[in-house]
């Protein structure tokens, strides 16, 4: 069976595969960003989530900065989709203890 997907879906899939190959690095950047950034310093969960994801993307910079046609916005979007729920729940749990 063959599936027909759009070019944007294909690019998203390639980005997910790129991140999967660097899973250990991605998770270490995630752990570091969560310990480094305190949810008590942010008034809204959206600001906290965006800051954590920017921190992760910055940590992955050495992996992609020499790659031609690399879309950082797509990387941000894929990471956002991967971690949004966990980060929001973490923000709300830790925010109650502030």
N, CA, C and O atoms as CSV, one atom per row, in Angstrom:
chain,resi,resn,atom,element,x,y,z
A,1,UNK,N,N,0.845,-1.159,0.000
A,1,UNK,CA,C,0.000,0.000,0.000
A,1,UNK,C,C,0.905,1.241,0.000
A,1,UNK,O,O,1.900,1.293,0.724
A,2,UNK,N,N,0.559,2.204,-0.793
A,2,UNK,CA,C,1.323,3.438,-0.867
A,2,UNK,C,C,0.499,4.587,-0.298
A,2,UNK,O,O,-0.720,4.654,-0.461
A,3,UNK,N,N,1.196,5.469,0.363
A,3,UNK,CA,C,0.562,6.655,0.909
A,3,UNK,C,C,1.081,7.876,0.174
A,3,UNK,O,O,2.264,7.953,-0.155
A,4,UNK,N,N,0.225,8.798,-0.076
A,4,UNK,CA,C,0.629,10.049,-0.695
A,4,UNK,C,C,0.629,11.114,0.397
A,4,UNK,O,O,-0.379,11.346,1.064
A,5,UNK,N,N,1.793,11.758,0.563
A,5,UNK,CA,C,1.905,12.811,1.570
A,5,UNK,C,C,2.410,14.080,0.901
A,5,UNK,O,O,3.011,14.039,-0.172
A,6,UNK,N,N,2.160,15.185,1.543
A,6,UNK,CA,C,2.604,16.466,0.997
A,6,UNK,C,C,4.090,16.663,1.281
A,6,UNK,O,O,4.698,15.933,2.063
A,7,UNK,N,N,4.642,17.653,0.632
A,7,UNK,CA,C,6.059,17.943,0.849
A,7,UNK,C,C,6.316,18.390,2.282
A,7,UNK,O,O,7.336,18.027,2.866
A,8,UNK,N,N,5.412,19.167,2.852
A,8,UNK,CA,C,5.598,19.609,4.239
A,8,UNK,C,C,5.520,18.440,5.211
A,8,UNK,O,O,6.246,18.421,6.205
A,9,UNK,N,N,4.657,17.467,4.946
A,9,UNK,CA,C,4.594,16.271,5.787
A,9,UNK,C,C,5.877,15.459,5.656
A,9,UNK,O,O,6.377,14.903,6.634
A,10,UNK,N,N,6.399,15.399,4.442
A,10,UNK,CA,C,7.650,14.686,4.212
A,10,UNK,C,C,8.802,15.365,4.956
A,10,UNK,O,O,9.621,14.687,5.576
A,11,UNK,N,N,8.870,16.688,4.899
A,11,UNK,CA,C,9.918,17.430,5.609
A,11,UNK,C,C,9.806,17.230,7.111
A,11,UNK,O,O,10.815,17.095,7.803
A,12,UNK,N,N,8.584,17.211,7.611
A,12,UNK,CA,C,8.359,16.990,9.045
A,12,UNK,C,C,8.824,15.595,9.450
A,12,UNK,O,O,9.443,15.423,10.500
A,13,UNK,N,N,8.527,14.612,8.625
A,13,UNK,CA,C,8.959,13.241,8.888
A,13,UNK,C,C,10.480,13.140,8.884
A,13,UNK,O,O,11.060,12.480,9.747
A,14,UNK,N,N,11.125,13.785,7.926
A,14,UNK,CA,C,12.586,13.781,7.876
A,14,UNK,C,C,13.178,14.437,9.123
A,14,UNK,O,O,14.201,13.984,9.637
A,15,UNK,N,N,12.538,15.500,9.610
A,15,UNK,CA,C,13.024,16.178,10.814
A,15,UNK,C,C,12.862,15.275,12.031
A,15,UNK,O,O,13.743,15.231,12.890
A,16,UNK,N,N,11.744,14.553,12.113
A,16,UNK,CA,C,11.548,13.613,13.215
A,16,UNK,C,C,12.594,12.502,13.172
A,16,UNK,O,O,13.083,12.066,14.214
A,17,UNK,N,N,12.932,12.052,11.983
A,17,UNK,CA,C,13.973,11.033,11.847
A,17,UNK,C,C,15.332,11.599,12.248
A,17,UNK,O,O,16.127,10.918,12.895
A,18,UNK,N,N,15.592,12.839,11.863
A,18,UNK,CA,C,16.846,13.498,12.232
A,18,UNK,C,C,16.971,13.576,13.751
A,18,UNK,O,O,18.038,13.312,14.303
A,19,UNK,N,N,15.880,13.939,14.424
A,19,UNK,CA,C,15.889,14.009,15.886
A,19,UNK,C,C,16.006,12.622,16.513
A,19,UNK,O,O,16.660,12.463,17.543
A,20,UNK,N,N,15.383,11.627,15.906
A,20,UNK,CA,C,15.454,10.263,16.445
A,20,UNK,C,C,16.883,9.739,16.429
A,20,UNK,O,O,17.299,9.025,17.342
A,21,UNK,N,N,17.627,10.092,15.401
A,21,UNK,CA,C,19.023,9.659,15.334
A,21,UNK,C,C,19.877,10.344,16.395
A,21,UNK,O,O,20.958,9.860,16.732
A,22,UNK,N,N,19.406,11.448,16.914
A,22,UNK,CA,C,20.140,12.201,17.941
A,22,UNK,C,C,19.359,12.206,19.268
A,22,UNK,O,O,19.379,13.187,20.011
A,23,UNK,N,N,18.684,11.105,19.542
A,23,UNK,CA,C,17.792,11.017,20.691
A,23,UNK,C,C,18.508,11.291,22.016
A,23,UNK,O,O,17.994,12.031,22.855
A,24,UNK,N,N,19.666,10.711,22.206
A,24,UNK,CA,C,20.389,10.911,23.468
A,24,UNK,C,C,20.755,12.377,23.665
A,24,UNK,O,O,20.614,12.916,24.763
A,25,UNK,N,N,21.218,13.011,22.612
A,25,UNK,CA,C,21.553,14.431,22.690
A,25,UNK,C,C,20.310,15.265,22.956
A,25,UNK,O,O,20.338,16.185,23.773
A,26,UNK,N,N,19.228,14.947,22.273
A,26,UNK,CA,C,17.967,15.669,22.467
A,26,UNK,C,C,17.498,15.559,23.913
A,26,UNK,O,O,17.114,16.558,24.521
A,27,UNK,N,N,17.526,14.362,24.458
A,27,UNK,CA,C,17.058,14.167,25.831
A,27,UNK,C,C,17.986,14.816,26.849
A,27,UNK,O,O,17.517,15.314,27.873
A,28,UNK,N,N,19.285,14.820,26.594
A,28,UNK,CA,C,20.196,15.491,27.524
A,28,UNK,C,C,19.960,16.999,27.496
A,28,UNK,O,O,20.015,17.651,28.539
A,29,UNK,N,N,19.697,17.559,26.320
A,29,UNK,CA,C,19.378,18.989,26.226
A,29,UNK,C,C,18.042,19.281,26.913
A,29,UNK,O,O,17.887,20.311,27.569
A,30,UNK,N,N,17.094,18.382,26.761
A,30,UNK,CA,C,15.789,18.542,27.420
A,30,UNK,C,C,15.960,18.540,28.943
A,30,UNK,O,O,15.432,19.412,29.633
A,31,UNK,N,N,16.691,17.566,29.454
A,31,UNK,CA,C,16.914,17.484,30.904
A,31,UNK,C,C,17.639,18.717,31.429
A,31,UNK,O,O,17.299,19.249,32.485
A,32,UNK,N,N,18.639,19.162,30.680
A,32,UNK,CA,C,19.387,20.344,31.102
A,32,UNK,C,C,18.506,21.588,31.098
A,32,UNK,O,O,18.595,22.412,32.009
A,33,UNK,N,N,17.668,21.730,30.094
A,33,UNK,CA,C,16.818,22.913,30.015
A,33,UNK,C,C,15.770,22.924,31.129
A,33,UNK,O,O,15.449,23.981,31.674
A,34,UNK,N,N,15.245,21.760,31.460
A,34,UNK,CA,C,14.224,21.688,32.510
A,34,UNK,C,C,14.833,22.007,33.877
A,34,UNK,O,O,14.190,22.648,34.708
A,35,UNK,N,N,16.057,21.568,34.110
A,35,UNK,CA,C,16.688,21.872,35.396
A,35,UNK,C,C,17.193,23.310,35.454
A,35,UNK,O,O,17.243,23.912,36.526
A,36,UNK,N,N,17.562,23.853,34.310
A,36,UNK,CA,C,18.119,25.210,34.263
A,36,UNK,C,C,17.040,26.291,34.395
A,36,UNK,O,O,17.257,27.313,35.047
A,37,UNK,N,N,15.893,26.064,33.784
A,37,UNK,CA,C,14.836,27.076,33.748
A,37,UNK,C,C,13.773,26.769,34.802
A,37,UNK,O,O,13.184,25.689,34.814
A,38,UNK,N,N,13.547,27.718,35.665
A,38,UNK,CA,C,12.595,27.552,36.761
A,38,UNK,C,C,11.220,28.077,36.343
A,38,UNK,O,O,11.106,29.237,35.950
A,39,UNK,N,N,10.181,27.252,36.419
A,39,UNK,CA,C,8.840,27.698,36.037
A,39,UNK,C,C,8.321,28.848,36.894
A,39,UNK,O,O,7.443,29.594,36.458
A,40,UNK,N,N,8.843,28.998,38.087
A,40,UNK,CA,C,8.386,30.081,38.968
A,40,UNK,C,C,8.755,31.455,38.415
A,40,UNK,O,O,8.188,32.465,38.833
A,41,UNK,N,N,9.689,31.497,37.488
A,41,UNK,CA,C,10.101,32.775,36.908
A,41,UNK,C,C,9.248,33.194,35.724
A,41,UNK,O,O,9.493,34.247,35.134
A,42,UNK,N,N,8.262,32.404,35.367
A,42,UNK,CA,C,7.425,32.681,34.201
A,42,UNK,C,C,5.968,32.778,34.622
A,42,UNK,O,O,5.474,31.948,35.387
A,43,UNK,N,N,5.286,33.797,34.118
A,43,UNK,CA,C,3.887,34.016,34.469
A,43,UNK,C,C,2.933,33.106,33.702
A,43,UNK,O,O,1.859,32.763,34.197
A,44,UNK,N,N,3.326,32.721,32.500
A,44,UNK,CA,C,2.452,31.910,31.659
A,44,UNK,C,C,3.190,30.642,31.210
A,44,UNK,O,O,4.404,30.644,31.008
A,45,UNK,N,N,2.435,29.588,31.065
A,45,UNK,CA,C,3.053,28.330,30.642
A,45,UNK,C,C,3.591,28.420,29.218
A,45,UNK,O,O,4.599,27.792,28.895
A,46,UNK,N,N,2.925,29.196,28.363
A,46,UNK,CA,C,3.381,29.323,26.975
A,46,UNK,C,C,4.779,29.931,26.906
A,46,UNK,O,O,5.610,29.488,26.112
A,47,UNK,N,N,5.038,30.925,27.718
A,47,UNK,CA,C,6.362,31.551,27.730
A,47,UNK,C,C,7.415,30.561,28.221
A,47,UNK,O,O,8.524,30.503,27.689
A,48,UNK,N,N,7.057,29.792,29.233
A,48,UNK,CA,C,7.986,28.791,29.762
A,48,UNK,C,C,8.284,27.715,28.716
A,48,UNK,O,O,9.444,27.369,28.490
A,49,UNK,N,N,7.248,27.194,28.087
A,49,UNK,CA,C,7.419,26.141,27.084
A,49,UNK,C,C,8.274,26.652,25.925
A,49,UNK,O,O,9.186,25.959,25.474
A,50,UNK,N,N,7.986,27.849,25.448
A,50,UNK,CA,C,8.769,28.408,24.342
A,50,UNK,C,C,10.227,28.599,24.733
A,50,UNK,O,O,11.122,28.339,23.929
A,51,UNK,N,N,10.471,29.045,25.944
A,51,UNK,CA,C,11.854,29.263,26.382
A,51,UNK,C,C,12.614,27.947,26.489
A,51,UNK,O,O,13.779,27.866,26.100
A,52,UNK,N,N,11.956,26.920,27.014
A,52,UNK,CA,C,12.601,25.603,27.119
A,52,UNK,C,C,12.927,25.063,25.731
A,52,UNK,O,O,14.013,24.526,25.515
A,53,UNK,N,N,12.009,25.199,24.804
A,53,UNK,CA,C,12.247,24.683,23.460
A,53,UNK,C,C,13.350,25.474,22.761
A,53,UNK,O,O,14.166,24.891,22.047
A,54,UNK,N,N,13.387,26.784,22.955
A,54,UNK,CA,C,14.488,27.570,22.402
A,54,UNK,C,C,15.822,27.132,22.994
A,54,UNK,O,O,16.833,27.087,22.292
A,55,UNK,N,N,15.823,26.815,24.263
A,55,UNK,CA,C,17.032,26.323,24.938
A,55,UNK,C,C,17.500,25.011,24.302
A,55,UNK,O,O,18.694,24.817,24.072
A,56,UNK,N,N,16.556,24.120,24.022
A,56,UNK,CA,C,16.888,22.842,23.390
A,56,UNK,C,C,17.432,23.064,21.982
A,56,UNK,O,O,18.442,22.472,21.602
A,57,UNK,N,N,16.766,23.912,21.214
A,57,UNK,CA,C,17.201,24.182,19.845
A,57,UNK,C,C,18.605,24.789,19.846
A,57,UNK,O,O,19.434,24.436,19.008
A,58,UNK,N,N,18.871,25.695,20.781
A,58,UNK,CA,C,20.213,26.272,20.890
A,58,UNK,C,C,21.247,25.210,21.234
A,58,UNK,O,O,22.375,25.256,20.742
A,59,UNK,N,N,20.873,24.263,22.065
A,59,UNK,CA,C,21.790,23.192,22.436
A,59,UNK,C,C,22.090,22.250,21.281
A,59,UNK,O,O,23.154,21.631,21.242
A,60,UNK,N,N,21.161,22.139,20.345
A,60,UNK,CA,C,21.359,21.277,19.179
A,60,UNK,C,C,22.062,22.010,18.036
A,60,UNK,O,O,22.325,21.414,16.992
A,61,UNK,N,N,22.364,23.273,18.219
A,61,UNK,CA,C,22.906,24.102,17.141
A,61,UNK,C,C,24.160,23.521,16.501
A,61,UNK,O,O,24.310,23.572,15.280
A,62,UNK,N,N,25.044,22.979,17.295
A,62,UNK,CA,C,26.285,22.424,16.738
A,62,UNK,C,C,26.045,21.225,15.829
A,62,UNK,O,O,26.926,20.844,15.057
A,63,UNK,N,N,24.862,20.630,15.915
A,63,UNK,CA,C,24.539,19.486,15.058
A,63,UNK,C,C,24.047,19.908,13.678
A,63,UNK,O,O,24.200,19.157,12.714
A,64,UNK,N,N,23.459,21.097,13.570
A,64,UNK,CA,C,22.835,21.458,12.306
A,64,UNK,C,C,23.384,22.719,11.647
A,64,UNK,O,O,22.955,23.055,10.543
A,65,UNK,N,N,24.302,23.421,12.272
A,65,UNK,CA,C,24.681,24.724,11.736
A,65,UNK,C,C,25.408,24.657,10.395
A,65,UNK,O,O,25.434,25.657,9.677
A,66,UNK,N,N,25.991,23.531,10.032
A,66,UNK,CA,C,26.660,23.401,8.735
A,66,UNK,C,C,25.809,22.698,7.676
A,66,UNK,O,O,26.257,22.517,6.544
A,67,UNK,N,N,24.609,22.309,8.030
A,67,UNK,CA,C,23.739,21.588,7.107
A,67,UNK,C,C,23.000,22.595,6.226
A,67,UNK,O,O,22.335,23.504,6.724
A,68,UNK,N,N,23.127,22.417,4.912
A,68,UNK,CA,C,22.386,23.278,3.983
A,68,UNK,C,C,20.909,22.918,4.015
A,68,UNK,O,O,20.543,21.769,4.260
A,69,UNK,N,N,20.082,23.895,3.769
A,69,UNK,CA,C,18.633,23.708,3.703
A,69,UNK,C,C,18.066,23.107,4.991
A,69,UNK,O,O,17.168,22.266,4.948
A,70,UNK,N,N,18.585,23.536,6.113
A,70,UNK,CA,C,18.071,23.067,7.398
A,70,UNK,C,C,17.107,24.119,7.928
A,70,UNK,O,O,17.458,25.295,8.025
A,71,UNK,N,N,15.907,23.703,8.268
A,71,UNK,CA,C,14.864,24.640,8.692
A,71,UNK,C,C,14.721,24.601,10.204
A,71,UNK,O,O,14.171,23.657,10.771
A,72,UNK,N,N,15.223,25.635,10.836
A,72,UNK,CA,C,15.179,25.711,12.296
A,72,UNK,C,C,13.740,25.851,12.776
A,72,UNK,O,O,13.387,25.321,13.830
A,73,UNK,N,N,12.908,26.556,12.018
A,73,UNK,CA,C,11.501,26.695,12.400
A,73,UNK,C,C,10.798,25.341,12.425
A,73,UNK,O,O,9.965,25.077,13.291
A,74,UNK,N,N,11.138,24.506,11.483
A,74,UNK,CA,C,10.563,23.160,11.456
A,74,UNK,C,C,11.062,22.340,12.644
A,74,UNK,O,O,10.294,21.601,13.260
A,75,UNK,N,N,12.339,22.473,12.960
A,75,UNK,CA,C,12.900,21.799,14.141
A,75,UNK,C,C,12.163,22.245,15.398
A,75,UNK,O,O,11.782,21.417,16.226
A,76,UNK,N,N,11.962,23.546,15.541
A,76,UNK,CA,C,11.237,24.088,16.691
A,76,UNK,C,C,9.835,23.494,16.757
A,76,UNK,O,O,9.380,23.078,17.822
A,77,UNK,N,N,9.156,23.456,15.621
A,77,UNK,CA,C,7.792,22.940,15.569
A,77,UNK,C,C,7.719,21.463,15.961
A,77,UNK,O,O,6.819,21.060,16.698
A,78,UNK,N,N,8.651,20.669,15.476
A,78,UNK,CA,C,8.650,19.234,15.794
A,78,UNK,C,C,8.946,19.017,17.277
A,78,UNK,O,O,8.294,18.197,17.923
A,79,UNK,N,N,9.915,19.738,17.816
A,79,UNK,CA,C,10.224,19.613,19.246
A,79,UNK,C,C,9.044,20.103,20.084
A,79,UNK,O,O,8.725,19.514,21.117
A,80,UNK,N,N,8.404,21.168,19.641
A,80,UNK,CA,C,7.230,21.685,20.342
A,80,UNK,C,C,6.153,20.608,20.437
A,80,UNK,O,O,5.580,20.385,21.504
A,81,UNK,N,N,5.884,19.945,19.320
A,81,UNK,CA,C,4.870,18.884,19.317
A,81,UNK,C,C,5.265,17.703,20.205
A,81,UNK,O,O,4.405,17.056,20.802
A,82,UNK,N,N,6.557,17.427,20.290
A,82,UNK,CA,C,7.023,16.291,21.096
A,82,UNK,C,C,6.883,16.550,22.593
A,82,UNK,O,O,6.527,15.644,23.346
A,83,UNK,N,N,7.159,17.773,23.029
A,83,UNK,CA,C,7.286,18.045,24.461
A,83,UNK,C,C,6.233,18.969,25.049
A,83,UNK,O,O,6.252,19.218,26.255
A,84,UNK,N,N,5.323,19.481,24.247
A,84,UNK,CA,C,4.381,20.491,24.732
A,84,UNK,C,C,3.570,20.014,25.942
A,84,UNK,O,O,3.496,20.714,26.951
A,85,UNK,N,N,2.979,18.858,25.848
A,85,UNK,CA,C,2.118,18.357,26.926
A,85,UNK,C,C,2.926,18.133,28.206
A,85,UNK,O,O,2.501,18.541,29.287
A,86,UNK,N,N,4.077,17.492,28.089
A,86,UNK,CA,C,4.918,17.239,29.267
A,86,UNK,C,C,5.364,18.535,29.921
A,86,UNK,O,O,5.333,18.659,31.146
A,87,UNK,N,N,5.779,19.497,29.113
A,87,UNK,CA,C,6.253,20.770,29.674
A,87,UNK,C,C,5.128,21.564,30.324
A,87,UNK,O,O,5.331,22.207,31.354
A,88,UNK,N,N,3.954,21.520,29.726
A,88,UNK,CA,C,2.818,22.227,30.315
A,88,UNK,C,C,2.419,21.606,31.650
A,88,UNK,O,O,2.155,22.320,32.617
A,89,UNK,N,N,2.376,20.290,31.701
A,89,UNK,CA,C,2.051,19.611,32.961
A,89,UNK,C,C,3.120,19.881,34.014
A,89,UNK,O,O,2.800,20.116,35.179
A,90,UNK,N,N,4.369,19.850,33.616
A,90,UNK,CA,C,5.460,20.125,34.539
A,90,UNK,C,C,5.377,21.556,35.061
A,90,UNK,O,O,5.582,21.807,36.248
A,91,UNK,N,N,5.077,22.479,34.170
A,91,UNK,CA,C,4.936,23.885,34.562
A,91,UNK,C,C,3.833,24.031,35.617
A,91,UNK,O,O,4.035,24.668,36.651
A,92,UNK,N,N,2.681,23.443,35.351
A,92,UNK,CA,C,1.554,23.571,36.278
A,92,UNK,C,C,1.852,22.919,37.624
A,92,UNK,O,O,1.488,23.467,38.665
A,93,UNK,N,N,2.502,21.767,37.623
A,93,UNK,CA,C,2.850,21.092,38.884
A,93,UNK,C,C,3.852,21.889,39.707
A,93,UNK,O,O,3.687,22.057,40.915
A,94,UNK,N,N,4.886,22.375,39.043
A,94,UNK,CA,C,5.915,23.126,39.762
A,94,UNK,C,C,5.442,24.516,40.148
A,94,UNK,O,O,5.889,25.077,41.148
A,95,UNK,N,N,4.547,25.061,39.361
A,95,UNK,CA,C,4.027,26.406,39.635
A,95,UNK,C,C,3.189,26.410,40.917
A,95,UNK,O,O,3.145,27.421,41.619
A,96,UNK,N,N,2.535,25.313,41.227
A,96,UNK,CA,C,1.733,25.222,42.446
A,96,UNK,C,C,2.607,25.279,43.691
A,96,UNK,O,O,2.146,25.702,44.750
A,97,UNK,N,N,3.853,24.860,43.578
A,97,UNK,CA,C,4.765,24.833,44.724
A,97,UNK,C,C,5.502,26.145,44.936
A,97,UNK,O,O,6.201,26.306,45.936
A,98,UNK,N,N,5.357,27.087,44.007
A,98,UNK,CA,C,6.080,28.365,44.127
A,98,UNK,C,C,5.535,29.221,45.264
A,98,UNK,O,O,6.030,30.323,45.499
